[in-house]
Amino acid sequence: MDVHVRDLRYFLAVAEELHFTRAAERLFVSQPALSKQIGRLEATLRVPLFVRDRRSVALTAAGSALVSPARDVVARWDEAQRAVADAAAAETAVLRVGMSTSVGRDLLPSAAERFAMRHPSWRIQPRQVDWGDPTAGLADGTADVALIWLPASAEPPLTSRVLVTEPRWVALPAAHRLAGNEEIAFAELLDEPFLALPQDAGAVRDHWLAMDQRAGHPVRIGATVANADETFEAITNGLGIALLSSGNAAIYRRPGIVTRPVTGLSPTLLSIAWRAGDHRAVVRDFVEACTAYRPGEGREETAP
């Protein structure tokens, strides 16, 4: 009878922990189920792999001899799974890029052009996601990579690279008392009603409310908005003001709305993100294509 890769994973967990309970917790299985599986592996190999008593677990000579080959087999199988995933993705040849509203600054066309040099048969598929999902589709698997604002969501674990660092501006009604100022100190905005992202946006919601720079001053929420269109409507109707990145100021310039630089705030960071552990070549190459972008190659639109 052949040994399954799962059996080798179980064996390695016990060999590395030398403790069945800890190994079971690591594998998210019950300790009796793990013991039963190890027993079957020993029966298949016709040799004991561990010496057990009530206080300790130790490898036998046969168990020690199996550790290195088992690691090789598991590593090769993981590599094979990644290759299969790459091949399956290559059949559809579509890389889904999540984002909130549109991304300008010429970033996406520039990245797509560089990406096409390595993967000419692939197509970039932009996917618009409302602001309630700060991962822009990475959390539910509807995006392969995403352009997001930091701080990133803790779940799922993401890896990201900063692409653009920009000052924060404010969008406010054209009739606002501060609309005529060339720039506005954040202290002058503390008591204003702010437009807030949905609660599910978490730390990104707090960032666009500048919660970390209010020194305990409470925030007034004028309305909750889930996308750019709702934001434009709310500002025009005087429901509140909204912080935004300087690179996106152009898309807010419409009748009834003005944008101004805000002093006294830290900058905002636009990044390219992907799920931690996603090692597909197409993801890596698209990330590299994005990081090759230099501000000034074009002008962009990404809200907030």
C-alpha positions in Angstrom: 0.0 0.0 0.0 1.3 3.4 -0.9 1.8 6.2 1.7 -0.2 9.4 1.2 1.4 12.9 1.4 -1.0 13.6 4.2 0.5 10.7 6.2 4.0 12.3 5.8 2.7 15.7 6.9 1.3 14.1 10.0 4.5 12.2 10.6 6.6 15.4 10.2 4.4 17.3 12.6 5.0 14.7 15.3 8.7 14.4 14.5 9.1 18.2 14.8 7.0 18.7 17.9 7.8 15.3 19.6 4.4 15.8 21.3 1.2 14.3 19.9 -1.1 16.9 21.4 0.9 19.9 20.1 1.2 18.2 16.7 -2.6 17.6 16.6 -3.2 21.2 17.4 -0.8 22.3 14.7 -2.6 20.1 12.1 -6.1 21.0 13.4 -7.0 17.4 14.0 -7.9 15.5 17.1 -5.1 13.8 19.0 -6.7 10.3 18.7 -7.1 10.7 15.0 -3.5 11.7 14.7 -2.3 8.7 16.7 -4.4 6.4 14.6 -3.0 7.8 11.4 0.6 7.4 12.7 -0.2 3.9 13.7 -1.4 3.1 10.1 1.7 4.6 8.7 3.9 2.5 10.9 1.8 -0.6 9.9 2.3 0.3 6.2 6.0 0.7 6.6 6.2 -2.3 9.0 8.4 -0.4 11.4 7.9 1.7 14.5 8.7 5.4 13.9 8.3 6.7 17.4 9.0 5.5 20.9 6.2 6.7 23.2 5.5 6.7 26.9 3.3 8.8 29.1 5.9 11.6 29.4 7.9 11.7 26.1 8.0 10.9 22.4 11.2 10.1 20.6 12.1 9.1 17.1 13.3 5.6 16.4 16.2 5.1 14.1 13.8 4.3 11.3 11.8 7.5 12.2 15.0 9.6 12.0 15.8 8.1 8.6 12.4 9.1 7.3 12.4 12.8 8.3 14.6 14.1 5.4 12.9 12.1 2.6 9.5 13.0 4.0 10.3 16.7 3.9 11.5 16.3 0.3 8.3 14.6 -0.8 6.1 17.1 0.9 8.0 20.0 -0.5 7.9 18.5 -4.0 4.2 17.9 -3.7 3.6 21.6 -2.6 5.7 22.7 -5.6 3.6 20.4 -7.9 0.4 21.9 -6.5 1.7 25.5 -7.2 2.6 24.4 -10.8 -0.9 22.9 -11.3 -2.5 26.1 -10.0 -0.4 28.2 -12.4 -1.3 25.9 -15.3 -5.0 26.0 -14.4 -4.9 29.8 -14.2 -3.0 30.0 -17.5 -5.9 28.2 -19.2 -8.2 31.1 -18.3 -5.3 33.6 -18.7 -7.2 36.3 -16.6 -5.6 38.1 -13.7 -8.3 39.8 -11.6 -7.2 43.2 -10.1 -9.4 44.5 -7.3 -9.7 48.2 -6.6 -12.0 50.8 -5.1 -13.5 52.9 -7.9 -11.0 53.7 -10.7 -7.2 53.8 -10.4 -5.7 56.6 -12.4 -2.2 58.1 -12.2 -1.7 55.9 -15.3 -0.6 53.2 -12.8 -2.8 50.4 -14.1 -2.1 50.9 -17.9 1.6 51.2 -17.1 1.6 48.0 -15.1 -0.5 46.1 -17.6 1.9 47.1 -20.4 4.9 45.8 -18.4 3.0 42.6 -17.4 2.1 41.9 -21.0 5.8 41.7 -21.9 6.1 38.6 -19.7 2.6 37.2 -20.2 1.3 38.3 -23.6 -1.6 35.8 -23.6 -2.9 37.0 -20.2 -5.7 39.6 -19.8 -6.0 42.1 -16.9 -9.5 42.2 -15.5 -10.1 45.2 -13.2 -12.8 44.6 -10.5 -14.5 47.4 -8.7 -15.2 46.7 -5.0 -17.2 48.9 -2.6 -15.3 50.4 0.4 -16.8 48.0 2.9 -14.2 45.5 1.7 -10.7 47.0 2.5 -9.0 44.1 0.8 -10.8 44.9 -2.6 -11.7 41.3 -3.2 -8.7 39.5 -1.8 -10.7 38.3 1.3 -13.4 36.5 -0.7 -11.1 35.3 -3.5 -12.7 37.4 -6.2 -9.4 39.3 -6.8 -5.9 37.8 -7.4 -4.2 41.1 -6.5 -5.6 44.4 -5.4 -4.7 48.1 -5.2 -5.6 49.1 -1.6 -5.0 51.9 0.9 -2.9 51.0 4.0 -3.3 50.0 6.7 -4.1 46.6 5.3 -6.7 44.3 6.8 -5.4 41.7 9.2 -7.7 39.0 7.8 -6.8 37.3 5.5 -3.1 37.8 6.0 -1.8 40.0 3.1 1.5 41.0 1.7 1.8 44.4 0.2 4.2 46.9 -1.4 3.7 50.6 -1.3 3.4 52.2 -4.7 2.5 55.8 -4.0 2.9 58.1 -1.0 0.7 61.2 -1.2 -0.6 64.0 1.1 -4.2 63.8 2.3 -6.6 66.5 1.0 -10.2 67.2 1.8 -13.3 67.4 -0.4 -16.0 69.8 0.8 -19.1 71.6 -0.6 -18.3 74.6 -2.7 -20.3 76.8 -0.3 -18.4 75.6 2.7 -16.9 78.4 4.9 -13.3 77.0 4.2 -13.8 76.4 0.5 -11.9 79.6 -0.4 -8.8 78.7 1.5 -5.8 77.6 -0.5 -5.0 75.0 2.2 -6.8 74.0 5.4 -5.3 73.0 8.8 -6.7 69.8 10.1 -7.4 71.5 13.4 -10.0 73.6 11.5 -11.8 70.4 10.4 -12.1 68.6 13.8 -15.7 69.6 14.5 -16.9 69.1 10.9 -19.2 66.2 10.0 -17.1 63.6 8.2 -18.2 61.0 5.6 -17.2 57.6 6.9 -16.5 54.3 5.1 -18.7 51.3 6.3 -17.7 49.8 9.7 -16.4 46.7 7.9 -13.6 48.8 6.5 -11.9 48.7 9.9 -8.6 50.4 10.1 -8.9 52.0 6.6 -12.1 53.6 7.8 -10.2 55.1 10.8 -7.5 56.3 8.5 -9.8 58.3 6.3 -11.3 59.8 9.5 -7.8 60.6 10.7 -8.6 59.0 14.0 -5.0 58.6 15.0 -4.4 62.4 14.7 -7.4 63.7 16.6 -5.7 63.6 20.0 -8.9 62.2 21.5 -11.2 64.7 19.8 -14.4 62.9 18.9 -15.3 62.5 15.3 -18.7 63.6 13.9 -20.1 61.2 11.3 -22.4 63.0 8.8 -23.1 59.9 6.7 -21.7 56.5 5.7 -20.6 56.0 2.1 -19.7 52.8 0.3 -18.3 54.2 -3.0 -17.3 57.3 -4.9 -20.8 58.1 -6.3 -22.3 58.1 -2.8 -19.5 60.3 -1.6 -20.0 62.9 -4.4 -23.8 63.0 -3.7 -23.3 63.4 0.1 -20.8 66.2 -0.2 -22.9 68.0 -2.7 -25.9 67.8 -0.4 -23.9 69.1 2.5 -23.9 65.9 4.6 -20.2 66.1 5.4 -16.7 66.4 4.1 -14.3 63.6 3.1 -10.5 63.1 3.2 -8.9 61.8 0.0 -5.4 61.4 -1.5 -4.0 64.3 -3.4 -3.7 62.1 -6.5 -7.5 61.6 -6.6 -8.4 65.3 -6.2 -9.2 65.6 -9.9 -12.1 63.1 -9.8 -13.8 65.1 -7.0 -13.7 68.4 -9.0 -17.2 68.6 -10.2 -20.0 71.1 -9.7 -20.7 71.8 -6.0 -17.4 70.3 -4.7 -13.9 71.7 -4.1 -10.8 70.0 -2.9 -8.0 71.5 -0.8 -4.7 70.3 0.7 -4.8 69.6 4.5 -1.9 70.4 6.7 -1.2 68.6 10.0 -1.9 65.1 8.6 0.5 62.2 7.8 0.5 61.0 4.1 -1.6 58.2 2.8 -0.1 55.0 1.1 -1.5 53.3 -1.9 -0.2 49.7 -2.2 -0.4 46.6 -4.4 -1.5 43.6 -2.2 -1.9 39.9 -2.6 -2.7 37.0 -0.3 0.2 35.9 1.8 1.4 32.5 0.5 0.2 33.1 -3.1 3.5 32.4 -4.9 2.1 32.2 -8.5 4.4 33.6 -11.1 1.7 35.8 -12.6 1.0 37.4 -9.3 4.7 38.0 -8.7 5.2 39.5 -12.1 2.2 41.8 -11.9 3.4 43.0 -8.5 6.8 43.7 -10.0 5.1 45.5 -13.0 3.3 47.8 -10.5 6.4 48.5 -8.4 8.2 49.6 -11.5 5.7 52.5 -11.8 7.0 55.9 -11.1 4.6 58.8 -10.2 4.5 61.4 -12.9 4.2 58.8 -15.7 0.6 59.9 -15.9 -2.2 61.1 -13.7 -4.5 58.8 -11.8 -7.9 58.5 -10.2 -8.4 56.3 -7.1 -10.9 57.1 -4.4 -10.9 57.9 -1.6 
